[in-house]
Amino acid sequence: MVSENMKNRLLSLPLLLVSLTAQVSYGREAVLLSDTTDMFYKHLSLKEVVVTGSTGETTISESATPVRYISEADLQGRSGTNIVDAISTEPGVSQIATGGGISKPVIRGLGYNRVVVVNNGVRQEGQQWGDEHGVEIDAADVSSVEILKGPASLVYGSDAMAGVIRFNSAPIVPYGRMRANFSTEYQTNNGLFGYSLNFAGNKGGNLWNARYSEKLAHSYRNALDGYVPNSQFHERAVSLMGGVGRSWGHSHVFASLYHITPGIVEGERDPETGALEPGVVGNTSYRHGLPYQQVYHYKVVSDNAISLGRGKLNLLLGYQLNRRQEFEESPSEYGLYLQLHTFNYNANYNIRLLNGCKLTAGIGGMFQKSVNAGDEFLVPDYRLFDFGTFVTAARRWGKWSISSGVRYDVRRIVSDDLLDDGEMRFSAMARNFGGFTGSVGTVFHANEHLDLRANMASGFRSPNVSELKSNGVHEGSLRYEVGNDELKSERSLQFDLGLDWSTNIVSLQVSLFANLIDNYIYLRGSDEVYHADYKTFCYTSGNARLLGTEVSLDVHPLHSLHLGSTFSMVDARRLHADAGEKYLPFTPAPRWMFDAKWEIIHGGRRTINNAYLKAVADVNFCQNHCLLAYDTETPTPAYTLINLVGGFDLMRHGKRVVSLTVSANNLANVTYQNHLSRLKYCDVNPVTGRQGVSNMGRNIVFKVLVPLEFY
C-alpha cells in the first residue's frame, strides 16, 4: 500500500515539472563542449580541453599524468546526494560515505588527507581526516571537475599523494552579457528537494556572480532495513564573486558560506525484531533528530593575475573557517565543537620562453589554527605552518611533450596539552616535517590517433593531528580513536604508464600504475578498551605498495550510438606483514561499468533537442582483500546495480528554454553495502546476523535547469 503522504508527493511532482517548463529564454546558445550531450562531438574534442596538471595548465593530450575531465553537461546527467557522490562513478575514483549527505573522495585506493580538494583556487580545509566530515562544497556551484590522478605534491604540496580534485565554478560570462539560471531536483527515495538560483554578468569588464542553493532530504530507505533513521540532512549555501577583467589581467574576490545539518546514523536495532530503532523524528520528516551535526564553512578568496612581459604573475590569498558541532543528548547543547581557521597563500610566475619552453616558479602554503570550543574532545588545540617552493618546466619537441619539476616543503605542527577532569587527555607536542618531491614525465604523440605516456613522481605527506594525537570517541565513525605521536612522514614513489588511442569510431585509454609508500599511516583495530561502548582503533604505519589499472573504452558504431566500458582496480598491500595484516584497510573493490547511450534527437532547430537515453550496468566485485586482524574490517560481497538516465532540451527559436533529466538509480532495488560505507559497521542484526546498514535502494531523480541570457 502507498501511504497518503507518498501519494500527495507523487501527485504534486508533475505539477512542479509543468510549472518549471513554462519559462522563457533570452539570448543565444553557443554549441560548446560544456553544453552538448552529443557524445560523438565530445569524444573528438576532449583531448584539447585545458586542465591544471601537475606542472601547471596544459591540455589533456599533453599531460603526462592521467587526468579526467567532467563537463557541465556531464554533471547535469549525473545524480547524487552530494558532489563527491556524483563523480564517484569515474574510473579510479570512489567515495567513503557516512549516510546520505557525507562523502569523501578516494583516488586509486587513497583517501582522507591524501586527496587535495581545490575550490575557488584554494585547497579545501575542513577537518578532512574524519569519516563523517564531508566536502563542504555546493554541488550546484560546480560547473566542471578535473581529476588529477597520482602524486601532485609538486604544485599542491603535502597531502596531494593520491591526486587532486578541482571543482571549478562557472567560467566568466562573455563581455557585455548577463546570465541567470534556476535549477531544481527531486529524489523519490529520500524525498530530497533542492533548488539553486544564479545570476552572473560582465559589463564593461566588471564581473559578478551570485548564487543561493538549498537542499533538504529525509531518511533514505532500502528493501532490507526500511527507512534508516537519522540519515536526513539539510544543506544551504550562498556564494558571491566580484571583480574586474582587463587587458593587464584580472582581480576576483570570492566569498561563500556553506551550512549543512546532517544526522548521525548509529544503526541501533531492536534486540527481538532486528529492526532499526526509530529516530526521534519521523522517517519522512525533514527535521533533524539526535545525534546530528551543525557544520559551517566560511571562505573568502582573492584571486589575482597580472601580465608581466612574456609571463603572468598569479597571486592567490584565502581565508577559511570551519565550525563543526556535534549534538548528542540535547538539540541545544553540543559536545564536540571544533573551530578550524586556515589562511592559504600562493604566488607563482608563468613564462613562455622563445624556444617554446614553459616555466613556472612559485611559493605556496598555509597557516592553520584549530580550537576546541566544546566539552568533548577528539584532537587537541593545535597550530600548523606550511611552506613550499617549487619550479616546473614543460616543452614540446616534435612528437614529444616533456614536463618535470621539483619542490621543497616544510611543515610544523604544535599542539597544546589538555587536562580533562584532572587527567592528562593530550600532552603538548611540537613536530617538524619536510622533504623534496619531484616528477618527470613525457608524452609521445605517435600520430594523430595514438599517444603514449610515462611519468614518475614522488609524493610527501606529513601525519595530521588526528593521526598523531587522537584520543576520544568519534561519534560518526562509531569508534574510539587513539593517535601515535611518533609517526613519520609518508613518502611515495609512483610510476604511471598510459595509452590513449582515438579515432572517429573508437577511443581507448589504458593507465597502469605502481605506487610505493614508506611509512603508510592507517587505522587498525585494537584489543585495548578505552570506552565500554566503542571499539578502539589505533593509528600505526608500515611500508606499502599499491598496484592498479584503469581502462576506458568508448565505441561509436553510429553517430547516435555510444557504447562505453570502464574497469578499475587497485591491489593495496603492506610489505613484509603477517597474513592477517597484509592488505591495507578500506581499499575499494574492483569495478566494471558498461553503458549504452542512444542520441535520439540531436542538432537542427527542433522544439525537442539533445534527447537521449542511457542504460548503465555498475558491477562491483567482491572485496576479500581486507585487513582482518583485530576485526578492523570485513569482506564485502559483489553486487550489480542497473541505472537508467534520459533527458532532453526544450527549445524555442533555436534557443534552450529548459533542460530536463530523469534518472532511475538501482532500478532493481538491490540491497547492498559498499565496501567503503562506514555504515557497514553499525550494529549486528540479531535476527539475520547481518552487520550494519545497507546503502540506498531504488531512487528516481528528476533534474530541471532553466537558463536565461541577457545582453
N, C-alpha and C positions, 0 to 999 in steps of 0.2 A: 504494500500500500504506500502511496505517495502522500506525505504529510501535507497539511493545508498550507503550511509555511513554504514548502518547496513548490507547491502548485502556484502560489502567488508570485514567487520569484520567476518561475519559468514563463508564466503568462506575461509578466512585465518586461521580460527580456526583448521580445520582438518590438514592443513599443519604444524601448530605448534605442534599438538599432534604427528604426524608422525615423525617429526624431534626429538622430545623428546624421543620417544620409540626406536630410532635407537642408543642405547647406550649399553655398555658392563659393566659387573660387575665382580669384582675380590674378591676372598676370600670365606668365609664360613658363612652361615646364621645360627644362633642358634635359635631354637624354644623357645622363651621366652614369658612371659605374655604380655610384651610391644609390641611384634612384631605380634602376631597372631590375626586373626579376628574370630577365632573359639570360638563362644560364649559359647559352652558347656565346653571347656577346661578352659576358663577364669572363668566361673561360679564356677568350682570346686576349683580354685586356689586363688581366690581373697582374701579370709579370711586371708591368710598368708602374704599378702603384708605388708611391714614395712612402717609406716607413722609417721609423727610427731604429736602426740596427745597433749592434754592439759597438760600432765605431762611428756613430752619427747617422744623419739622414742618408738614405740610399734607396734604390729601387729593389723590389723583391728579387728581380733577376740577378742583381749584383751582390746580394747579401750572402756571405759565406756561412752564416748560421741560419737554421730553419726559422722562418717567420710565417705566421698565419695571419691573414687579414680578413676581418669580418665587416662588411659594409653595412650601411644603414638599412638597405632593403633586406639584407640577410637577417638583421636583428628584428625587423618587423615581422618576419615569418617564423621567428622562434618564440617559444613560450617558457616561462619560468616564474618562480615566486620572487626572484631577485636577479641581478645582473650576472653573478657568477653561475647561478643555475642555468641561465640562458646560454652561456658559452661552454658549458661543461661537456657538450657533445663533440667538441673539436678533438681530433686525434692527439693523444698525448696529454690532454687536459682532463682533469676530474675535479671533484669537489668533496670537501669534508663538510657534512651537513648536520645541523642540530635543529631539527624542526623545519617549519616552512620558511621562515624569514632569515635564516642564518646559514650562509655558505662561505667556505674559504677555498681559494683556488689551490690546485695541486698540479704541478707540471712535471711530467716524467717521474712520478713517484715521490717528489719532494714538495713539501708544503710549509705552512706556518711562516717563519721569518726567512725561509729560503726563497720565497717568491716576493719580488717587489711589485707593488701595485702603484701605478702612476696615474694621477688625475689632475687636470689643470697644470700639468708640467711638473708637479712635485710628488714625491713618494708619499703614499697614504700611510699615516701613522695613527693606529687606533687599537693598541693592545692586541696585535695580530697573533700573539703567541697562544691565545686561548681558543679552545674548540668552539665555544659559544660566542666568540667575538667575530662578527661578520665584517664585510667590507662596507663602509658607510658611504655608499655612492648611489645616487638616484639613477635608476636604470633608464628613466625617460630622458635624462640629460646626456646619455651616451649616444653619439652619432656613429662611431665606428670603434673597432677594437683591434689592436695589434698585439700578437702573442709572440714574444721572442723566447725561443727555447734554448736552454744552455746557459752556462755562466755568463753573466753580463756585468760582473763586478768592475770591468774596465771603465764603464761610463757611470754606473749607478752605485759603486762602492760595495761595502759589506752588505750581505744578505741576499744579493742577486745571484745566488749559486744555481738555482733551478731555472731562472729566467725572469722575464719581466712581462707584465700585462699592462698595456697602456689603454686607458679608457678615454677616448677623445670626444670632446664636445663638438657641437655642430661647427662647420667652417664659417668663416666670416661671410656675411651677406654681401653679394656683389654691390659695387658702388652705385649709389642712388636708389637702392631698393629697400623695402621693408617686408618682413615675412612674419607670419603668425601661424600657429597650428594648435589644434586641440586633439588630444588622443585619449582614448579610454579603453579599458579592457575589463572583462568579466570571466571568472573561472567558476565552473559549477561545483567542483569537489569541495573547496573550502570557502565558497561564496566570495572569493576575492573580487573586490571592486576597486579599480584605480583610475585616475584621470590625471592629465597634465596639461597646463596652459603655457604657451611660449610666445614671446614677441621679441623680434630682433630687427635691427636695421643698420644701414650705413648711409649716412647723409653727409656729403662733403668730407668724407674721411673720418667723421665722428661715429663711433661704433657703440652699439649696446646690444645686450641680450638678457632677457629676464624670463624666469621660469618658476612655476609653482606646481608641485606634484603632491598627490596623496594616494595612499593605498591602504585598504582595510581587508582583513581576512579573519574568518572564524576558524575553528578547529578543522583540520583535514580528516579524511576518513579512508579506510581501506576495508577489504572484504573480511579480513581476519579479526582486526581489532575494533572495527566500527569507527566511531569518532575518537580521535586522540586528544584527550583533554589538555588544555593549556598550550596548544600549538598555534593559537591565534596570534596575530600581530597587527600593529597599526604603524604606518610609516608616513612621514611628512618631510618635504624638502623644499627649500627655496634657494635660488641662485641668481646672482646678478653679475653682469660683466659690462664694463665701460672702458672706453679707450679711444685712441686715435691711431690712424694708419696714414703714413705719409711716405714720400719718396725716400726719406732718410731711414725709415724703419717703422716700428710700432711701439706703443706702450699700452698694455692692457692691465686692468685690475679686476680680479675675480673675488667674489665674496659669496659664501654659501653656508647654509645651516641644514643639517640632516638630523632628523629625530625619528627613532624607532622604539616602539614598546613591544618587545617580543615576550611571549610567555616562555617559561622554562618547563619542558616536559620531563617529568620524573618517572612516569611509567609504572606507578604503583598499582597493584592488582588485588582484586578480591580473593582471599585465600580459598574460598569454596568454589566460586564460579570461574575464576581466572580472568574475569572481565576487568578492563581498566577502571580504576576508581574514578568516579565522576569528578569534574572540576568544580571550583567554587561557583563559576557562572555556567550557563547553559552551553551545550556544544555548538549551537548556531548563533551564539552571542558574539558580538564584535568587541565587547568589553573584556579587559584582561582579568585573569584570575590570579591566584598565588601559587607558586612564586612567579615573578616576572622581572624584567629589566627595564630600565629607562636609560637610553643611550643618546647622547647629544654629540654631534661633531660639528665644530665651527672651523671655517677655513677662510683665510684671506691670502691672495697670491698677487704679486706684482711681476708681470712678465714683460720684459723689455728687449728690443733688438735694435741695434744701430749699425748702419752700413759704414764701414771704415776701410777705405781703399778697395782692394780686391776681396776683402773679407767682411765678416759680420761679427759684431760683439753682442753676446747674449748675456743678460743678467736677470736672474730669477730669485725672488725672495718670497718666502711663505711662512705663515704662522697658522698652527692648528691647535685646537683644544678639544680633547676627547674626554667627555664625562660619562662614566659608566656606573650605574647604581643597580643593586640587586635588592629586591623586596621579597622577603620570605614569609614572615609571620603576619605582617600588617601592611596594607596598601599605602600607609603614610609614613612608615619607619623603615629606612633602608639599613642593611647590614654592611655589605661591601660597597665602597664608594671610591672609585679611582679617578683621579684627575691627571691627565697627561698633557703637558704643554710641549709643543715641538716648534722650533724655528729652523726652517730649511733655507739653505743658500746654495746658489750655483752660478758660476761665471765661466764662460768659455768664449774662445775666439776661433772662428772658422775661416779658413782662407783657401782659395783655389789658386795654385801656382801655375806658371806659364806652361810647365810640362804636363799639366793635367792632373797633378797630384793634389789631393785634398788633405789638408792638415787641420786638426782640431786640438787645442790645448786648453786646459781649464782646471778649476778647483771646484769642490763641492763638499757638502757635509750637512750636519745638523747639530742642534743642541736640544736636549730633552730634560724635562723635569717632571717627575711623577710623584704625586702626593696621595696618601691615604686620608680620606676625609670621613670614613665610617668607623664602626666599632668592630668590624670583622676584617681579617687580613689574610691575604694570599701571598703578596710580594711586599718588600719594604719600600719606603720612600727612596728615590734614587735620582741621580743626575747623570747624564750621558753627554759626552762631547765627541764629535766625529768629524774628521777632516781627511780629505783625499785630494790628490793632484794627479792629472793624467795627461797623456798625449796620444793621439791616434793618427794614422795615415792610411790613405786609400788611393789606389791608382788603377787605371785601365791601360793594359799593354796589349794591343791587338785583341786576341781571343781570351786574354787572361784578365781577371779582376782580382787584385790583391789588396788585402787590408791587414793591419796589425796595430798594436798599441801596447802601452804599459801604464800601470797605475801603482801608486803607493798610498796606503791608508793607515791612519792611527785612530784608535778609539779608546776612550777612558770611561769607565763606569764606577761611580762612587755611590754606595748605598749606606743608609743610616741604621743604627741599632734601634730596637723597639722592645720595650717591656710591656707584656700583656698579662694583667692580673699578677704582677710581681715576678713573672718568669720571662726569661730572655726568649722572645719569639724570633727576632732576627739579630744577628751580630753585624757590626759595621764591616764594610768591605770596600777596597779600592783595587781595581784591576786595570791593567793596560794591555791593549791588544794592537797588533799591527802586522803589516805584511805587504809584499809586492804581488801583483797579479798582472797577467798579460795574455795576449791572444795573437794568433796569426792564422790567416785563412785565405783561401783562394777559390775562385770560380772559373772553370774552363768552359767557355762558350764554344762547344764543338761545332755547332751550326745553329741555324735559326730555330731548330726544334729541340736540341739537347744541351743541357747544362750539367756539369759535374762539379760537386762541391766537396771541399775538405776544410776542416777547421780544428784547431787545437787551442783550448782556453783553460786558464786556471781561475779558480774561484776562492773567495775568502769570506768567512762569516765568524764573527765573534759570538760567543754564547750570550743569550739575552738574560735579562734579570730573572725571568721565571725559571729558566734552566739552572741558574746559579743559586737563587735564594728562595724559591718557593717553599712555603711551609703553611699549608692550610687547605680547607675544603674548597674544591672547585665545583660549585653547585651544578652548573650546566653540564659538566663532564662526569658528574656522579662519582667523584673520586677525591682522595686526599693526596696532594702532590708535595713531593719533597725534592728540593734542588740540591745541587752539588757545586759548591763554590771553588772546586779545584779543576773544573772543566777547562780544556784548552780550545783554541780556535779551530774551527773546521777549515780544512784546505782541500781543494779538489783539483783534479786534472781531468778534463773531458775531451774526448775525441769524437768528431762528427764526420760522417760521410753521407753525401746526398746525391741524388739523381733526379733531375727534372726533365721529362720528355713531353713535348706538347706539339700536337698537330691540330688541324681543324676538327678532327673526329675524336682523338684520344688524348688524354692528359694523365700522366703518371708521375707521382712524387714518391720517392723512397728515401727514408732517413734511418741511418744506423748510428747508435751512439754507445760509448763506453765511458763511464764516469767512476773515477777512483777518488774516494774521500777519506782523508785521515781525520781521526777524532770525530767521527759522525756521532751526533748527540741525539738520543732518543729516550722516550719514556717507557719504562718497563715495570711490570707488576712486582709486588714485593710481599713477603710473608709477614713483614712488620705490621703492627697495628697501632695507628696513631689516632683513629676515631672508630668507635664501635659500629657506626652506621655506614662507613665508607671504606672501600678497599684502598690500600696505599699503593701509589705508583711513585717510582723514584727515577730521576734522570741519571743516565750513565752514558758511556761513549765507547766507541771501538772503530777500527778501520773497516771500511765498507767498499763494495763495488756494485754498480748498477749497470746492467746491460739492457738495451731495448731497441725497438724499432717502431716506426710509423710508416704506413703505406697508404697512399690515397690514389684511387683510380677513378677517372671520370670518362665516360664514353657517350658520344653524341651520334648515334646511328642516323638520326634525323635532327634537323634544326630544332624541332619542337620537343624532342625526347632526350632526356638526360638520365643516364644510369650511373650511379655513384657508389663507391665502396671504400671504406676506410678500415684499417686494422691498426691497433696499437697495443703494445705490451711492454712491461718492464720487469726484469728479474732483479730484485734488490736483496743482497746478502751481506752479512757481516763476515769478514775474513777471520779464519782461524778460531771459529766458535764451535761449541758443542752442538749436537744435532738439534736439540730443542730451541737453540738460540741462533741458528744460522741465518734465519730470514729477518729482515728489517720489518718493524711493525707498520701497519696501516699503509700497505702498498696496494694501489688499485689493481683490480683483476684485469686480465686481457679482455679486449673489447673489439667486436666487429660490428660495423654498421653498414647497412645497404639501403639505398634509397632510389626510387624511380620517380622522376618528375616529368609531367606532361604539360607543356606550354599550350594551353587550349586556344588562347587568343593572344596575339602579340603584334603590335605595330598598327599603323593606319589610324584613321580618325573615326574610331568607333565609340559608341556610348559605353560599352564594357570593354576594357582593355587589360592587358597583363594578367589575364585569368590563367590560373594554373592549379594543378592537383598533384600532391606528392604523398607517397607512401614510404614509411621508414620502418625497417626492422633493426632493433637495437639489441644485439646479442652480447650479454655479459657472461663470460665464462666463470667457472668456479674458481675460487681463490683458496687454495690449500697451502700456499707458501706464507705461513703465518708465524708470528712469534708466540709459540705455545707455552714457553716457560712462564711460570708464575701466573698462569691464566691471563696473560696480557691481552690476547685476542683469540678469536675462534675462527675456524674456516667458514666460508660463505658459499652456499650452493649457486649454481648457474641459474640464470633466468633470461627470458627474452620478452621485450616489450614491442608492441606494434603501435605505431603512431601514424596518424593521417593529418595532413595540413593542406588547406586550399585558400585561395584568395583572388581578389580582382580589384581593379581600379574603376571607379565610376568617372567618366569623362564628360565634359561639356565644352563644345567648340575647341576640341583638341587639348583642353586643359584638365588636369586632375581635380576632381571635386572631393572625392573621398576614397580611401583605401580600406578594404575590409579583409581580415584574415581570420579563419576559423581553424582551430587545431583540436584534434582528439588524441590525447596522450594516454598511454596504457589502455588501449582500446579494449583489450580482453580482460581488464580489471585483474591483472595478475597480482598476487600477493608476494612481495619480495622484500629483501633487505639489501641495500647497497653495502658493499664491504667497508666503505668509509663513513657510513652513517653512525654518528655517536649514539643514536637511539637504539642501536643494535645491542647495547649493553645495559639496557634497563632491566627491571626485574624479570625473573623467570615466571612464565605462566604455569601455575601449579597443576592445571588440568591437562594441558597439551605438552608441557615440558619444554616448550619453545621459549627462548630468551629474547627479551627486547621488544621493540615496537617496529612494525613494518612501515615501509615508505607509502607514499600517496597512491591511492587507487585510480580508477578511471577519472579523467579530468578533461572537460570540454572548455576550450578557451576562445573567447571572442575578442578581437582587437580591431579598433577603428581609429583611423588617422584622418583628420580634416585639415588640409594645408590651405593657407591663404597667402597671397603675394600682392604687394602694392608697389607702385612706382612713386 
